[in-house]
Amino acid sequence: MSTKWQIKVPGSTANLGPGFDSIGLGLSLYLTLDVTLQDEWEFTHIGDNVPSDTTVDTHLIYTIAQQVAKQYNATLPPCKIEMTSELPLARGIGSSAAAIVGAIELADILGGLKLSQQDKLNISSQIEGHPDNATASVLGGLTISSMDEAGIVDTLHIQEIDAAFVVFIPNIELKTAASRGVLPEHLKRSYAVRASANANMLAASLIAKDYERIGRYMEADLFHEPFRANLIPEYNEIREAAKKAGAYGTALSGAGPTLISMIPLALSEQFTSSMQQQFPEHQVVVTTASPSGSTVTAY
């Protein structure tokens, strides 16, 4: 068995508008875990975008890895984990899902679990509670998914996306629980039908790679964005400015507070520069769909 590994997990955006809790997109922004076997557990956090607390027993990656190992009656040998991340915490770009997927990969290699890709999809989605971010971190690219009552995930995976994505990251955190708290418990039937139709059209447009339609339906959500918009800094202003600058469409990234625009690849540099000038209080980052999902390299 190897004694050193690197686990690399893409961050993700969820929903893309009306694809609520079911559509995910892996982004080329990564959580990286450098793992070395040693006599006791130790976590080291390097750089920005990582928690300040490195206490082992309460660390998300440790607790999830142990939970998965216990499920398979496996014991994990102790190791040192150096953690770096390009994913700001609590900003809606999949930092928690990436950590969960990283923990599952950790349990798999240390415990010799031999998990299948389907196992990883199921376990990560069950822990997250929905399959959008989790499936995107496992597979990369675009995922359209459902999860049944038994926690079994069915995913349609689209690898190639001929567009760039620009995220507008404000300097505030917004916990998913708080963002979910503003959502209504019930929707009228006629309203739900329109919301569902928009979600269907978004999924169909993504599969057809009809980018003009994708952008239109990204901005036609009725499930969550109308209720969350007031929590998001400069929500309307960013959407309007992005559209004028050539974006196909702009939506909340997950539960927010980050917004994400889909744009033509050729506009990447010009668009990003213009948006950063207009919205200096945001960190404006251009990226692409991740070419692959979570990876493990042994040394």
Residue pairs with C-beta under 8 A, 6 or more apart in sequence:
1 112
2 298
2 299
3 36
3 37
3 299
4 34
4 35
4 36
4 37
4 298
4 299
5 34
5 35
5 109
5 296
5 297
5 298
5 299
6 32
6 33
6 34
6 35
6 296
6 297
6 299
7 32
7 33
7 35
7 102
7 105
7 106
7 109
7 294
7 295
7 296
8 30
8 31
8 32
8 33
8 294
8 295
8 296
8 297
9 30
9 31
9 32
9 33
9 98
9 99
9 101
9 102
9 105
9 137
9 293
9 294
10 26
10 27
10 28
10 29
10 30
10 94
10 98
10 136
10 137
10 140
10 290
10 292
10 293
10 294
11 26
11 27
11 29
11 30
11 31
11 86
11 87
11 93
11 94
11 95
11 98
11 137
12 24
12 25
12 26
12 27
12 93
12 94
12 97
12 98
12 132
12 133
12 136
12 137
13 24
13 25
13 27
13 92
13 93
13 94
13 133
13 136
13 165
13 167
13 253
13 254
13 258
13 260
14 21
14 23
14 24
14 25
14 92
14 94
14 132
14 133
14 136
14 253
14 254
14 255
15 21
15 23
15 132
15 221
15 224
15 251
15 252
15 253
15 254
16 23
16 25
16 202
16 206
16 214
16 218
16 251
16 260
16 262
17 198
17 202
17 217
17 218
17 219
17 220
17 221
17 225
17 249
17 251
17 252
18 195
18 198
18 199
18 202
18 217
18 220
18 221
18 222
18 223
19 132
19 144
19 199
19 202
19 203
20 199
20 221
20 223
20 224
21 130
21 131
21 132
22 130
22 131
22 132
22 144
22 145
22 146
22 199
23 132
23 142
23 143
23 144
23 145
23 202
23 203
23 206
24 94
24 131
24 132
24 133
24 134
24 135
24 136
24 137
24 142
24 143
24 145
25 136
25 141
25 142
25 143
25 161
25 165
25 289
26 136
26 137
26 139
26 140
26 141
26 142
26 143
26 289
26 290
26 293
27 93
27 94
27 165
27 167
27 287
27 288
27 289
27 290
28 287
28 288
28 289
28 290
28 291
29 86
29 87
29 93
29 285
29 287
30 85
30 86
30 87
30 98
30 290
31 83
31 84
31 85
31 86
31 87
31 95
31 98
31 99
31 102
32 83
32 84
32 85
33 61
33 81
33 82
33 83
33 102
33 105
33 106
34 81
34 82
34 83
34 84
35 79
35 80
35 81
35 106
35 109
35 110
36 79
36 80
37 77
37 78
37 79
38 78
38 79
38 80
39 78
40 78
41 56
41 62
41 78
41 79
41 80
42 54
42 56
42 78
42 79
42 80
42 81
43 54
43 56
43 59
43 61
43 62
43 80
43 81
43 83
44 54
44 80
44 81
44 82
44 83
45 51
45 52
45 54
45 83
45 84
46 82
46 83
46 84
47 84
47 85
48 85
48 88
49 85
49 86
49 87
49 88
49 89
49 95
50 83
50 84
50 85
50 89
51 60
51 89
53 59
56 62
57 63
60 96
60 99
60 100
60 103
61 81
61 83
61 99
61 102
61 103
61 106
62 103
63 103
64 99
64 100
64 103
64 104
64 107
64 127
65 76
65 103
65 104
65 106
65 107
65 110
66 76
66 107
67 127
68 103
68 104
68 107
68 108
68 111
68 113
68 123
69 75
69 76
69 107
69 110
69 111
69 113
71 123
72 107
72 111
72 113
74 107
74 111
74 112
74 113
75 111
76 106
76 107
76 110
76 111
77 110
79 110
81 106
85 95
85 98
87 93
87 94
87 95
87 98
88 95
88 169
88 283
89 95
89 173
90 173
90 174
90 175
90 176
91 169
91 170
91 173
91 174
91 253
91 257
91 258
92 174
92 252
92 253
92 254
92 255
92 256
92 257
92 258
93 167
93 169
93 253
93 254
93 258
94 133
94 136
94 137
94 254
96 128
96 133
96 176
97 124
97 128
97 133
97 134
97 136
97 137
98 133
98 137
100 124
100 127
100 128
100 134
100 137
101 120
101 124
101 134
101 137
101 138
101 294
102 294
104 115
104 120
104 123
104 124
105 120
105 294
105 296
107 113
108 114
108 115
108 120
108 296
109 296
109 298
115 123
117 138
117 139
118 153
120 138
120 294
121 131
121 134
121 135
121 138
121 139
121 145
121 153
121 155
122 151
122 152
122 153
124 134
124 135
124 137
124 138
125 131
125 134
125 135
125 145
125 147
125 151
125 153
126 147
126 151
127 134
128 134
130 147
131 143
131 145
131 146
131 147
131 153
131 155
132 143
132 145
132 254
133 254
135 143
135 145
135 153
135 155
135 157
136 142
136 143
136 290
136 293
137 293
137 294
138 293
138 294
139 155
139 157
139 293
140 159
140 289
140 290
140 291
140 292
140 293
141 157
141 158
141 159
141 160
141 161
141 289
141 290
141 291
141 293
142 157
142 158
142 159
142 161
142 206
142 289
143 155
143 156
143 157
143 158
144 155
144 156
144 158
144 203
144 206
144 207
145 153
145 154
145 155
145 156
146 153
146 154
147 153
147 154
148 154
156 207
158 206
158 207
159 291
160 289
161 209
161 288
161 289
162 209
162 211
162 265
163 211
163 248
163 262
163 263
163 264
163 265
163 288
163 289
164 262
164 263
164 264
164 265
164 267
164 268
164 286
164 287
164 288
165 260
165 261
165 262
165 263
165 286
165 287
165 288
165 289
166 242
166 247
166 260
166 261
166 263
166 268
166 271
166 272
166 275
166 284
166 285
166 286
166 287
167 253
167 258
167 259
167 260
167 284
167 285
167 287
168 238
168 258
168 259
168 260
168 261
168 275
168 279
168 282
168 283
168 284
169 258
169 282
169 283
169 284
169 285
170 232
170 233
170 234
170 257
170 258
170 281
170 282
171 281
171 282
171 283
172 233
172 257
173 257
174 231
174 232
174 255
174 256
174 257
176 254
176 255
178 231
179 228
179 231
179 255
179 256
180 255
182 227
182 228
182 231
183 224
183 227
183 228
184 227
187 195
187 223
191 222
194 222
195 221
195 222
195 223
198 217
198 220
198 221
198 222
199 217
199 221
199 223
201 213
201 217
201 220
202 214
202 217
202 218
202 220
205 211
205 213
205 214
205 216
205 217
206 214
211 248
211 262
211 264
212 248
214 248
214 249
214 262
215 247
215 248
215 249
215 262
216 249
217 249
218 248
218 249
218 250
218 251
218 262
219 239
219 249
219 250
219 251
221 251
224 252
224 255
225 251
225 252
228 252
228 255
228 256
229 235
229 236
231 256
231 257
232 252
232 256
232 257
232 259
233 257
233 281
233 282
234 279
234 281
234 282
235 252
235 259
237 279
238 250
238 259
238 275
238 279
238 282
239 250
239 259
241 275
241 278
241 279
242 250
242 261
242 263
242 271
242 275
243 249
243 250
245 267
245 270
245 271
245 274
245 275
246 263
246 264
246 267
246 271
247 261
247 262
247 263
247 271
248 261
248 262
248 263
248 264
249 261
249 262
250 259
250 260
250 261
250 262
251 259
251 260
252 258
252 259
252 260
253 259
253 260
261 271
261 275
263 271
265 288
268 286
269 286
271 286
272 284
272 285
272 286
275 282
275 284
276 282
276 284
